[in-house]
């Protein structure tokens, strides 16, 4: 059996034995084998092969050269002259040549295309099974088609088509990883791997930005956007599409309104807030004073929707709601407190907001009673 790997570094194996490129009897024989085996079963006219290998030679010498090259090809595959198989690996009839080993063959290109087709067929009826097939398909793609032969004209179209299939499979795989498994990290990695083959593919950048935003990784999303902008400008002289820009614009709009895209703060208990504060760093704590007649859940839910993912909200004591602002500096707390003050006053006219910065160097600050911190009750 003959096995051939085209995706990435070229490899050929005959009956379990690898045949190094340096062992081929001639470069022409190797090129002829690559061409025929990349189109298994397809009957190729002699004239096309002559044009491929000897475009500037006269017809008579070219035919002789082709016969010699086919002989060298067979001897390269079967250096010991194995009878019965070596002559039929490359079949010939009526001026046509084709690759058709009698003992069977494997090529990663055929495997990749077959798996891709199977994945598409399963996609509509069994998305989970389709995802499994897609992941196997991506694993087959070790690299671009015959990456060592980038300047061989006959490889360009097939290389482009296979790369296109790979990127489409990668995008669909990433979608299913999120839809079926909520696996954002693997989805992002699948897209990043695909960018290694076409860094200008904007849909891959869009997918990564989208998945980062859904994870609340807004800084990473902005960095990815900036990378996309730079690559498009440097490589193809274009600006990102409106669709890509809108992803970041929605983030900016949400930031300006004080809420992160699709994320809210978490309502928890006082002890969870205290544990968060013990992590150190510059931490800020906001207290909201609400009259007892207000429905507490309404205030909590309003605050949760007004703050970011990563922030924490709790009932600190009878009169106060504590808010832990994650990764916020002194400037940020002023912005947030002012916004909350305006929003609470509009939504709940009797609410008052008192803000204090917590010094993380005070090791026992989380245990200090409310009055010791200087906050007053609502009454």
Secondary structure, DSSP 8 states (H G I E B T S, - for coil): -EEEE-BSS-EEEETTEE--GGGSS-HHHHHHHHHHHTTTT--EEHHHHHHHH-TTS-HHHHHHHHHHHHHHHHHHH-TT--TTTTTTSEEEETTEEEE--TT-EEEHHHHHHHHHHHHHHHHTT-HHHHHHHHHHHHHH--SSBTGGGTT-HHHHHHHHHHHHHHHHHHHHHHHHHHHHH--HHHHHHHHHHHHTT-TT-HHHHHHHHHHHHHTT-HHHHHHHHHHHHHHHHHHHS----HHHHHHHHHHHHHHHHT--TT---EE--HHHHHHHHTT-SSEEEEEEE--TTS-HHHHHHHHHHHS-TT-EEEE-SSSEEEEEETT--HHHHHHHHHHHHHHHHHHSTT-EEEEEEE-TT-TTGGGS-TGGGT-----
